[in-house]
Amino acid sequence: MKRVGVAELPLHPGSCPPWLFAKMRRLGGAIAELIVEEYGKRDFLRRMSDPFFFQAFGCTLGFDWHSSGVTTTVCGALKEAISPELSGIAICGGKGKVSRQTQDEIEAVADIFSLSSHRIESLKYASRMAAKVDNSCLQDGYQLYHHAFFLSEDGDWAVVQQGMHERFARRYHWLSENVGSFVEVPHSGIASDRREHKVLDMTARVSREARSTSLDIVRDDPRRLSSQLREAEQLSMDEYLSCGSTVQTLVMPARHKITELSERTVKALRLASELQPETYEKLVAIRGIGPKAIRALALVSELIYGAAPSWKDPAKYSFAHGGKDGIPYPVDRETYENTIQTIENATSSARLGRDEKLNAIRRLHSFLSTDRTPGT
């Protein structure tokens, strides 16, 4: 499986001009419709889960080549342009408060697609877990603020979500057909110009033993966790290890006081113990098990039991019509409009050709199935 699926982009001020967004919506919708028409819904989801295609797609639509806004704007334009009833594809969620409406929007779209209640719950679970894993199991310092959930009437899905850290945004891509487990190498890929020095990646294959040990600790007795952390001198991972290097260095903090786990984290761990999760994924899915709980368990797993997690960051585009800020050149409106019309005409022609083929097949079937007497 490819290990490429994160794009880091600088934050740029300003917003997309209304005239450009309108054209992005038209061109983006036309391209999406053409892809679905020619290659199918599953291939469209595959392309959205590819960080390289997504970035090139944003550049083709005329947005800034490396701005963080390409994620939110492209997803927003596609969400408005794509009709679930016509294409069999829907986009739920979005930026900020809109991302918290994803679950309700999945249910609404599921009614249009006539999906079973089991499938609906599976899709809602996928949306929640993709967000939780990138916030808790992959601790790279980027806080999610955008979550777009692409789904098809066949029940396939993809996720494009983005987090912010200092002056950079990092984009995460998921694809349902690549997710054998939500907690082991779940991303469809990672591309980045910037790598963070210290990243706790509990989704790496290298972290498999640490995940197993973390689960054993919770299933055993979480009340032992506080004493185990004290035994490890209650240091944070950042303070204990010079991560990202082949040489581990003990770095003692200047403070003297030992910091206790928060009551909320302890309560969540006790709840997890009562529930006795069968797998690490089910442990992560428990409400209240967040970054601090995952990190605490990773600390004990490594320092007490020697099950080290991965500390390596699991971490490249094109232009057709110019860029929003005039880089590398201003958007060529005439060329942009011609592109839209060309693709819209191509889509209409493809649909017309398909209808003509179907009608011909129907006529042939009618001819062959008609009762005919010998000699006529």
KOLMI-350507 format. One line per 5 residues: number of its first residue (from 0); their letters; for each residue x, y, z of N, C-alpha, C. Coordinates in steps of 0.02 Angstrom, whole numbers, plus 50000, padded with zeros to 5 digits. Atoms other than C-alpha are relative to their C-alpha. Layout:
BEGIN
NUM = A = X Y Z X Y Z X Y Z  ...
This chain:
BEGIN
0 = MKRVG = 50042 49940 50000 50000 50000 50000 50043 50062 50000  49961 49939 50003 50063 50172 49957 49997 50036 50067  49998 49964 49937 50117 50276 50105 50007 50074 49983  50001 49930 50017 50078 50445 50029 49929 50025 50008  50069 49979 49991 49925 50544 50086 49991 50062 50042
5 = VAELP = 50006 49937 49965 49961 50707 50174 50034 50054 49960  49970 49943 50033 49993 50874 50093 50001 50058 50049  49994 49944 49955 50056 51021 50196 50001 50064 49960  50009 49940 50040 50006 51193 50135 50002 50061 50045  49998 49938 49960 50042 51370 50197 49932 50034 50002
10 = LHPGS = 50063 49964 49994 49897 51473 50261 50006 50067 49966  50001 49936 50036 49855 51619 50147 49939 50040 50021  50058 49958 49983 49744 51767 50193 49956 50011 49939  50045 49986 50056 49595 51818 50087 49953 49942 49986  50049 50051 50017 49451 51722 50012 49995 49995 49924
15 = CPPWL = 50009 50011 50072 49402 51654 49843 49949 50050 49973  50048 49953 50029 49320 51789 49734 49937 49964 49976  50063 50033 50021 49136 51750 49699 50000 49978 49927  50001 50017 50071 49163 51753 49511 50042 49937 49987  49957 50058 50010 49305 51626 49525 49967 49938 50030
20 = FAKMR = 50033 50058 49969 49209 51513 49645 49944 49973 49955  50054 50021 50046 49062 51511 49522 50028 49959 49943  49969 50038 50055 49178 51453 49383 50030 49935 50026  49973 50061 49970 49263 51327 49499 49943 49949 50009  50057 50044 49990 49092 51257 49538 49978 49968 49934
25 = RLGGA = 50021 50026 50066 49046 51239 49353 50052 49952 49971  49949 50043 50029 49213 51170 49295 50012 49938 50042  49991 50058 49956 49236 51059 49448 49944 49950 49992  50057 50045 50008 49061 50989 49428 50003 49964 49933  49997 50031 50067 49088 50958 49241 50054 49946 49998
30 = IAELI = 49945 50050 49998 49255 50868 49272 49979 49939 50040  50022 50055 49958 49179 50764 49412 49949 49956 49963  50051 50037 50037 49031 50716 49303 50031 49959 49944  49967 50036 50055 49146 50668 49159 50039 49940 50026  49964 50056 49971 49254 50559 49272 49952 49943 50018
35 = VEEYG = 50049 50051 49981 49101 50469 49341 49971 49967 49938  50029 50026 50063 49030 50451 49164 50048 49951 49966  49951 50040 50038 49191 50380 49091 50030 49942 50041  49963 50049 49960 49268 50284 49237 49961 49972 50059  50041 50026 49946 49133 50261 49368 50010 50037 50066
40 = KRDFL = 50000 49965 49936 49097 50322 49544 50059 49980 50044  49944 50022 49958 49230 50217 49628 50066 50032 49979  49938 49967 50024 49367 50291 49518 50001 50073 50020  50002 49930 49978 49308 50466 49561 50022 50005 50073  49979 50000 49930 49328 50426 49746 50075 49987 50006
45 = RRMSD = 49928 50014 49999 49500 50354 49712 50040 50063 49985  49964 49939 50018 49553 50517 49631 49997 50052 50056  50006 49952 49945 49487 50622 49776 50045 49979 50059  49958 50024 49945 49588 50513 49895 50074 50004 49983  49930 49993 50022 49748 50544 49796 50022 50072 50009
50 = PFFFQ = 49980 49931 49986 49836 50700 49865 50029 50036 49939  49970 49969 50058 49928 50729 49701 49946 50020 49949  50054 49983 50045 49772 50721 49593 49960 50058 50028  50041 49948 49970 49676 50829 49716 50034 50068 49993  49964 49936 50006 49812 50963 49714 50000 50025 49929
55 = AFGCT = 50001 49981 50071 49823 50962 49524 49930 50022 49980  50069 49982 50014 49633 50969 49518 49986 50072 50022  50009 49932 49974 49633 51126 49627 50035 50051 49956  49964 49954 50044 49764 51206 49515 49964 50008 49934  50038 49997 50063 49662 51164 49361 49940 50046 50006
60 = LGFDW = 50058 49957 49988 49515 51254 49439 50020 50072 50011  49977 49931 49995 49624 51409 49458 50013 50025 50069  49986 49976 49933 49653 51413 49645 50075 50003 50012  49929 49994 49984 49819 51453 49730 50032 49931 50000  49969 50065 50008 49940 51313 49691 50020 49967 50065
65 = HSSGV = 49976 50031 49938 50001 51289 49870 49963 50026 50061  50036 49972 49943 49872 51377 49979 49958 49947 50035  50042 50046 49962 49780 51285 50117 49928 50005 49978  50069 49989 50020 49620 51359 50047 49978 49956 49942  50019 50043 50056 49626 51241 49898 49957 49942 50024
70 = TTTVC = 50038 50056 49973 49559 51102 50010 49928 50019 50012  50069 49980 49982 49408 51194 50079 49961 50025 49940  50035 49971 50058 49368 51285 49916 49981 49947 49949  50015 50052 50047 49379 51134 49802 49944 49955 50026  50053 50042 49971 49275 51028 49921 49933 50037 50001
75 = GALKE = 50061 49961 49998 49149 51169 49940 49969 50007 49931  50025 49993 50068 49135 51194 49752 49970 49934 49975  50026 50065 50021 49111 51007 49721 49935 49983 50037  50060 50015 49961 48983 50993 49861 49939 50035 49969  50054 49963 50030 48877 51127 49776 49985 49976 49929
80 = AISPE = 50008 50016 50071 48905 51064 49599 49973 49930 49988  50018 50069 50013 48878 50877 49617 49930 49985 50027  50068 50019 49981 48698 50815 49620 49998 49926 50018  50003 50071 49981 48678 50652 49719 49951 49960 49958  50051 50034 50039 48520 50609 49622 50023 49982 49930
85 = LSGIA = 49978 50011 50069 48606 50623 49453 50065 49961 49995  49933 50031 50005 48784 50565 49489 50010 49939 50043  49989 50055 49954 48763 50441 49630 50058 50013 50048  49945 49978 49957 48898 50539 49724 49975 50057 50043  50018 49945 49955 48875 50652 49876 50060 50019 50042
90 = ICGGK = 49946 49975 49956 48990 50759 49984 49967 50029 50062  50027 49977 49936 48950 50786 50167 50055 50036 50039  49952 49965 49958 49032 50901 50295 50030 50060 49965  49967 49941 50027 49152 51042 50260 50044 50032 50053  49955 49963 49957 49244 51177 50356 49965 50024 50063
95 = GKVSR = 50025 49971 49938 49221 51228 50538 49936 49968 50025  50063 50025 49973 49043 51212 50602 49966 49951 49953  50031 50044 50049 48988 51129 50441 50025 49928 50009  49973 50068 49992 49102 50981 50480 49962 49961 50053  50038 50033 49947 48997 50945 50635 49930 49978 49977
100 = QTQDE = 50064 50021 50028 48845 50920 50523 50006 49938 49957  49987 50056 50045 48925 50774 50432 49954 49941 50014  50041 50059 49983 48830 50638 50526 49928 50008 49976  50069 49988 50022 48660 50717 50491 49996 49999 49923  50000 49998 50072 48706 50747 50309 50007 49930 49970
105 = IEAVA = 49993 50070 50023 48758 50564 50288 49932 49966 50001  50066 50030 49995 48586 50510 50348 49953 50027 49946  50043 49970 50051 48500 50632 50229 50016 49971 49931  49979 50027 50065 48601 50570 50080 49983 49926 49995  50015 50071 50000 48574 50389 50132 49927 49987 49980
110 = DIFSL = 50070 50006 50020 48387 50416 50109 49993 50005 49924  50001 49991 50073 48419 50476 49930 50026 49937 49966  49969 50059 50030 48528 50323 49896 49966 49935 50021  50036 50059 49975 48409 50203 49988 50048 49949 50031  49952 50044 49967 48551 50134 50093 49969 49970 50063
115 = SSHRI = 50027 50034 49941 48514 50010 50232 50023 50035 50064  49981 49969 49937 48521 50064 50414 50069 49977 50022  49933 50025 49983 48674 49953 50437 50054 50038 49962  49952 49964 50041 48763 50039 50293 50007 50072 50024  49999 49931 49975 48716 50210 50362 50045 50005 50061
120 = ESLKY = 49960 49999 49938 48791 50169 50532 50073 49988 49984  49931 50014 50020 48947 50101 50446 50033 50063 49971  49974 49938 50029 48969 50263 50349 50012 50053 50053  49992 49952 49945 48943 50370 50504 50060 49981 50044  49943 50024 49962 49069 50263 50597 50065 50017 49965
125 = ASRMA = 49940 49985 50039 49196 50285 50457 50018 50074 50004  49989 49928 49995 49175 50474 50463 50029 50018 50069  49976 49986 49932 49198 50480 50653 50070 49974 50011  49935 50030 49987 49347 50363 50655 50056 50033 49960  49949 49966 50040 49440 50450 50514 50022 50064 50035
130 = AKVDN = 49985 49938 49964 49428 50613 50612 50037 49986 50065  49970 50014 49935 49472 50534 50779 50071 49973 49994  49933 50029 50009 49621 50436 50715 50050 50055 49983  49953 49947 50020 49699 50591 50635 50009 50053 50055  49992 49953 49944 49672 50691 50795 50034 49967 50059
135 = SCLQD = 49977 50033 49940 49720 50558 50922 50055 49949 49989  49950 50053 50012 49818 50412 50849 50060 50026 49961  49945 49968 50036 49923 50521 50733 50009 50069 50030  49991 49938 49962 49987 50657 50849 50058 50040 49970  49950 49961 50036 50077 50776 50732 49994 50075 50013
140 = GYQLY = 50008 49929 49982 50016 50941 50807 49950 50037 49958  50048 49967 50044 49886 50977 50673 49929 49986 50025  50068 50006 49975 49710 51011 50739 49951 50004 49942  50047 50001 50055 49572 50963 50618 49950 50057 50003  50052 49949 50004 49457 51102 50560 49958 49992 49937
145 = HHAFF = 50038 50013 50061 49394 51033 50394 49994 49925 49990  50012 50071 50010 49314 50864 50361 49947 49992 49945  50046 50012 50056 49236 50817 50193 49995 49925 49989  50013 50072 50007 49157 50645 50176 49965 49988 49934  50027 50017 50066 49131 50584 49997 49971 49930 50004
150 = LSEDG = 50028 50067 50000 49013 50437 49975 49961 49988 49936  50036 50018 50060 48932 50344 49832 49939 49959 50018  50060 50039 49988 48765 50257 49815 50015 49926 50009  49979 50069 49991 48863 50094 49816 50027 49987 50071  49976 50007 49932 48921 50128 49995 50075 50011 50007
155 = DWAVV = 49928 49984 49997 49103 50170 49950 50008 50071 50026  49989 49934 49973 49180 50323 50032 50073 50021 49997  49933 49971 49995 49330 50438 50039 49996 50059 50047  49998 49943 49954 49384 50571 50163 50057 50046 49980  49949 49949 50009 49478 50733 50132 49992 50047 50059
160 = QQGMH = 50005 49957 49941 49513 50822 50295 50066 50037 50011  49942 49956 49993 49633 50958 50349 50008 50025 50072  49985 49974 49933 49718 51013 50510 50047 50060 49995  49960 49939 49999 49808 51173 50559 50052 49997 50056  49946 49996 49950 49974 51199 50649 50044 50059 49981
165 = ERFAR = 49962 49939 50013 50059 51369 50660 49977 50030 49933  50018 49970 50064 50064 51438 50482 49993 49948 49945  50008 50052 50049 50038 51272 50396 49937 49960 50012  50057 50046 49996 49891 51159 50358 50022 49933 49970  49982 50066 50024 49905 50972 50331 49936 49963 49980
170 = RYHWL = 50059 50033 50027 49783 50873 50225 50008 49924 50002  50001 50072 49992 49737 50692 50257 49950 49969 49951  50043 50033 50049 49664 50574 50125 49987 49927 50021  50020 50069 49984 49568 50412 50156 49958 49973 49942  50042 50034 50050 49486 50285 50039 49977 49934 50029
175 = SENVG = 50029 50059 49967 49369 50147 50097 50032 49935 49979  49973 50064 50024 49442 50010 49987 50071 49988 50025  49932 50008 49974 49615 50041 50064 50000 49989 50076  50002 50003 49927 49557 50036 50246 49984 49930 50023  50010 50066 49970 49583 49861 50311 49989 50007 50075
180 = SFVEV = 50007 49984 49929 49596 49936 50486 50006 50075 50007  49997 49928 49989 49564 50112 50547 50062 50020 50040  49944 49982 49957 49715 50102 50662 50067 49972 49976  49936 50021 50028 49848 50026 50549 50005 50020 49927  49987 49975 50067 49910 50118 50395 49934 50013 49963
185 = PHSGI = 50066 49992 50031 49735 50181 50354 49997 50051 49943  50003 49947 50051 49778 50330 50242 50013 49973 49930  49987 50020 50069 49773 50316 50054 50067 50025 49976  49934 49979 50017 49938 50405 50051 50028 50059 50040  49976 49938 49965 50062 50551 50118 50054 50036 49958
190 = ASDRR = 49950 49960 50036 50156 50690 50023 50009 50065 50037  49990 49940 49959 50237 50833 50114 50068 50032 49986  49938 49963 50005 50367 50968 50093 50030 50012 50069  49977 49986 49932 50381 50983 50281 49985 49940 50044  50008 50055 49952 50407 50845 50408 50010 50026 50070
195 = EHKVL = 49993 49980 49930 50380 50870 50593 50053 49956 50034  49945 50035 49967 50522 50820 50709 49975 49945 50047  50026 50048 49951 50416 50730 50840 49927 49985 49985  50068 50019 50015 50261 50636 50787 49988 49929 50028  50020 50065 49975 50179 50494 50883 49950 49970 49950
200 = DMTAR = 50043 50031 50051 50107 50380 50748 49982 49930 50022  50024 50065 49977 50008 50240 50827 49968 49960 49944  50028 50037 50057 49943 50192 50654 50053 49964 49959  49946 50031 50038 50113 50136 50590 50004 49925 50016  49991 50072 49988 50150 49951 50570 50050 49988 50057
205 = VSREA = 49950 50005 49947 50299 49979 50685 49967 50005 50069  50034 49989 49936 50174 50028 50821 49954 49942 50019  50047 50055 49987 50081 49862 50814 50007 49971 50070  49990 50027 49933 50160 49796 50974 49978 50050 50053  50021 49948 49953 50130 49962 51062 49923 50003 50005
210 = RSTSL = 50073 50001 49998 49946 49954 51012 49975 49941 50040  50020 50060 49964 49932 49777 51077 50012 50007 50075  49983 49990 49929 50018 49823 51241 49953 50050 50032  50047 49950 49975 49908 49977 51262 49933 49968 50016  50064 50034 49989 49754 49867 51244 50004 49955 50061
215 = DIVRD = 49992 50044 49942 49822 49743 51371 49999 50039 50066  49999 49958 49939 49853 49883 51497 49930 50020 50020  50069 49978 49986 49674 49945 51483 49958 49941 50022  50040 50058 49983 49599 49771 51489 50020 49970 50067  49976 50026 49935 49705 49729 51642 49968 50039 50057
220 = DPRRL = 50026 49959 49946 49672 49869 51767 50029 50070 49992  49974 49933 50011 49687 50054 51724 50021 50036 50064  49980 49968 49937 49707 50096 51909 50075 49993 50012  49928 50008 49994 49885 50033 51892 50037 50051 49957  49968 49956 50048 49916 50161 51756 50037 50058 50033
225 = SSQLR = 49968 49944 49966 49955 50305 51874 50066 49981 50031  49937 50021 49969 50086 50207 51968 50051 49982 49947  49954 50017 50054 50160 50144 51805 50030 50063 49969  49975 49937 50027 50174 50321 51742 50050 50031 50048  49951 49974 49951 50261 50372 51904 50065 49961 49994
230 = EAEQL = 49940 50041 50007 50380 50228 51878 50041 50023 49941  49966 49973 50059 50420 50303 51710 50017 50073 50009  49983 49932 49980 50451 50467 51802 49951 50052 49974  50055 49955 50021 50289 50539 51731 50024 50054 49952  49977 49952 50050 50384 50627 51592 49958 49993 49938
235 = SMDEY = 50034 50004 50064 50298 50671 51431 50049 49970 49950  49956 50030 50051 50365 50585 51276 50048 50052 49972  49958 49947 50027 50431 50752 51213 50061 50012 50044  49947 49987 49952 50533 50773 51372 50047 49941 50007  49960 50059 49988 50594 50595 51381 50046 49982 49942
240 = LSCGS = 49961 50024 50057 50653 50560 51205 50015 50056 49951  49985 49955 50056 50742 50659 51071 49979 49963 49937  50028 50040 50054 50628 50583 50941 50022 50025 49932  49979 49982 50068 50666 50582 50756 50074 49986 49990  49928 50015 50006 50845 50528 50791 50011 49927 50016
245 = TVQTL = 49985 50069 49984 50924 50357 50797 50029 49994 50070  49972 49999 49932 51000 50407 50964 49948 50029 50048  50047 49976 49951 50881 50422 51111 50038 50034 50057  49966 49962 49948 50931 50554 51237 49952 50017 50057  50041 49983 49942 50863 50574 51412 50005 50075 50012
250 = VMPAR = 50003 49928 49990 50808 50755 51432 49956 50014 50061  50038 49989 49939 50756 50798 51609 49969 50070 50000  50033 49935 50000 50628 50939 51628 50024 50044 50057  49979 49953 49948 50667 51096 51728 49953 49998 50060  50050 50000 49946 50505 51078 51829 50015 49943 50048
255 = HKITE = 49989 50052 49949 50506 50976 51989 49935 49961 50012  50064 50031 49986 50320 50940 52009 49984 49946 49948  50021 50053 50045 50255 50777 51935 49928 50013 49980  50067 49984 50025 50103 50808 51826 49957 49937 49999  50046 50056 49999 49955 50693 51853 49957 49999 49937
260 = LSERT = 50048 50005 50054 49839 50627 51719 49936 50037 50021  50062 49965 49985 49680 50730 51708 49947 49950 50022  50053 50043 49976 49527 50661 51795 49958 49973 49942  50039 50020 50059 49438 50657 51627 50033 49941 49964  49965 50054 50034 49573 50547 51551 49997 49935 50040
265 = VKALR = 50004 50058 49956 49576 50431 51702 49931 49968 49997  50069 50024 50003 49386 50418 51695 49988 49962 49935  50008 50033 50065 49393 50373 51510 50035 49933 49999  49964 50064 49998 49523 50238 51542 49964 49949 50043  50039 50046 49958 49418 50164 51682 49939 49974 49963
270 = LASEL = 50057 50021 50040 49267 50161 51567 50022 49948 49949  49975 50047 50049 49372 50074 51436 50013 49932 50031  49987 50062 49965 49423 49944 51564 49935 49962 50013  50065 50032 49987 49241 49911 51607 49971 49970 49936  50027 50023 50064 49196 49892 51423 50040 49942 49971
275 = QPETY = 49957 50054 50024 49342 49773 51392 50002 49996 49923  49998 50001 50074 49371 49820 51208 50041 49942 49975  49967 50059 50028 49422 49672 51101 50060 50018 49957  49946 49979 50044 49535 49771 50985 50021 50072 50016  49977 49931 49990 49637 49931 50985 49954 50049 49966
280 = EKLVA = 50047 49955 50035 49517 50006 50859 49939 50014 50042  50058 49990 49957 49372 49977 50977 50018 50042 50061  49977 49957 49945 49475 50057 51116 50000 50073 49978  49998 49931 50026 49505 50213 51010 49931 50028 49989  50067 49978 50016 49321 50220 50964 49960 50021 50062
285 = IRGIG = 50037 49983 49938 49267 50239 51147 50001 50075 50011  50006 49929 49986 49204 50412 51188 50044 50019 50060  49956 49977 49946 49332 50506 51295 50072 49977 49992  49931 50022 50013 49483 50409 51234 50028 50045 49945  49972 49950 50046 49578 50553 51154 50075 49999 49998
290 = PKAIR = 49926 49998 50008 49757 50608 51121 50037 49987 50065  49964 50009 49937 49807 50613 51305 49999 49928 50023  50005 50071 49980 49744 50437 51341 50043 49957 49954  49959 50039 50048 49825 50368 51182 50074 50010 50015  49930 49983 49987 49988 50457 51226 50024 49968 50066
295 = ALALV = 49982 50030 49936 49987 50396 51406 50012 49925 49993  49993 50071 50011 49962 50217 51352 50063 49984 49960  49939 50010 50040 50101 50234 51223 50062 50008 50044  49943 49988 49955 50218 50302 51358 50014 49938 50042  49992 50059 49958 50187 50154 51474 50022 49940 49958
300 = SELIY = 49983 50056 50044 50196 50031 51329 50075 49998 49985  49929 49998 50018 50371 50091 51284 50045 49997 50061  49953 49993 49945 50449 50137 51449 49996 49943 50051  50008 50055 49951 50379 49995 51556 50007 49932 49966  50003 50065 50032 50354 49855 51432 50044 49994 49938
305 = GAAPS = 49953 50003 50056 50477 49901 51294 49967 49995 49932  50035 50002 50065 50343 49908 51157 49999 50070 49971  49992 49932 50025 50400 50062 51063 49954 50014 49941  50041 49980 50058 50279 50153 50947 50044 50036 49948  49964 49962 50052 50330 50244 50788 50002 50073 50018
310 = WKDPA = 49993 49928 49991 50399 50420 50807 50020 50034 49935  49983 49973 50066 50424 50447 50622 49938 50032 49969  50056 49965 50032 50314 50574 50534 49982 49964 49935  50021 50035 50060 50211 50478 50405 49984 50050 49944  50013 49946 50048 50226 50617 50303 50017 49973 49929
315 = KYSFA = 49950 50007 50047 50247 50884 49776 49966 50034 49942  50069 50016 50012 50085 51024 49572 49986 50024 49929  50007 49981 50071 50014 51099 49398 49948 50055 49990  50046 49944 50015 49921 51247 49318 49969 49993 49931  50033 49999 50065 49795 51263 49180 49971 50068 49984
320 = HGGKD = 50034 49936 50013 49710 51431 49203 50028 50058 50041  49974 49947 49958 49823 51532 49317 49980 49989 50073  50016 50006 49930 49802 51564 49503 49963 50060 50027  50042 49948 49972 49687 51666 49613 50038 50064 50014  49960 49941 49982 49826 51783 49672 50045 50023 49943
325 = GIPYP = 49961 49979 50057 49897 51803 49496 50066 49963 49994  49939 50040 50002 50032 51670 49523 49983 49931 49974  49944 49968 50037 50104 51606 49410 49978 50054 49953  50028 49945 50040 49988 51719 49309 49926 50005 50017  50071 49991 49983 49811 51791 49329 49956 49949 49964
330 = VDRET = 50047 50047 50031 49664 51678 49292 49976 50027 49933  50022 49981 50068 49625 51684 49105 49926 49981 49995  50071 50014 49996 49436 51701 49111 49972 49970 49935  50025 50025 50064 49408 51671 48925 50018 49926 49991  49978 50070 50006 49511 51511 48924 49962 49956 50049
335 = YENTI = 50037 50037 49948 49426 51456 49085 49930 49983 49975  50068 50010 50024 49253 51479 49008 49999 49950 49942  49997 50048 50055 49305 51386 48851 50010 49929 50024  49988 50066 49971 49369 51241 48956 49935 49971 50028  50064 50022 49971 49203 51232 49050 49953 49976 49945
340 = QTIEN = 50046 50017 50054 49103 51231 48889 50022 49936 49964  49974 50060 50034 49216 51100 48810 49984 49937 50040  50011 50059 49958 49201 50980 48957 49925 49987 50008  50073 50009 49995 49013 51011 48977 49973 49969 49936  50021 50029 50064 48990 50973 48792 50022 49928 49993
345 = ATSSA = 49975 50069 50003 49098 50818 48805 49958 49954 50043  50041 50039 49955 48996 50757 48953 49932 49986 49969  50065 50008 50033 48833 50787 48859 50005 49950 49943  49990 50045 50056 48902 50696 48707 50009 49928 50024  49989 50067 49973 48960 50549 48813 49934 49970 50023
350 = RLGRD = 50064 50024 49976 48789 50536 48893 49954 49983 49941  50041 50012 50060 48703 50550 48722 50022 49935 49966  49975 50061 50031 48816 50415 48651 49979 49938 50039  50020 50057 49959 48777 50301 48797 49926 49984 49990  50072 50009 50010 48589 50328 48775 49985 49969 49932
355 = EKLNA = 50010 50028 50066 48601 50291 48589 50018 49925 49999  49981 50071 49996 48692 50127 48626 49947 49959 50035  50051 50036 49963 48561 50076 48753 49937 49992 49958  50060 50004 50042 48420 50117 48633 50010 49948 49944  49985 50049 50052 48505 50013 48497 49994 49929 50027
360 = IRRLH = 50004 50066 49968 48521 49866 48615 49928 49981 50013  50071 50014 49987 48339 49882 48663 49964 49981 49935  50031 50016 50064 48287 49883 48480 50019 49931 49976  49976 50066 50020 48395 49730 48444 49966 49946 50041  50032 50049 49955 48324 49639 48595 49927 49990 49980
365 = SFLST = 50070 50004 50021 48147 49682 48538 49992 49961 49936  50003 50034 50065 48184 49620 48363 50010 49925 50009  49984 50071 49991 48259 49454 48422 49947 49963 50040  50049 50033 49958 48123 49420 48549 49931 49997 49970  50065 50000 50033 47979 49448 48425 49987 49932 49969
370 = DRTPG = 50017 50065 50031 47889 49288 48375 49996 50007 49925  49999 49996 50073 47923 49257 48191 49986 49930 49972  50016 50064 50031 47855 49118 48080 50054 49982 49949  49948 50021 50048 47974 49014 47972 49986 50026 49931  50005 49977 50067 48008 49085 47803 49985 50074 49993
375 = T = 50013 49928 50003 47966 49265 47847 50061 50040 50014
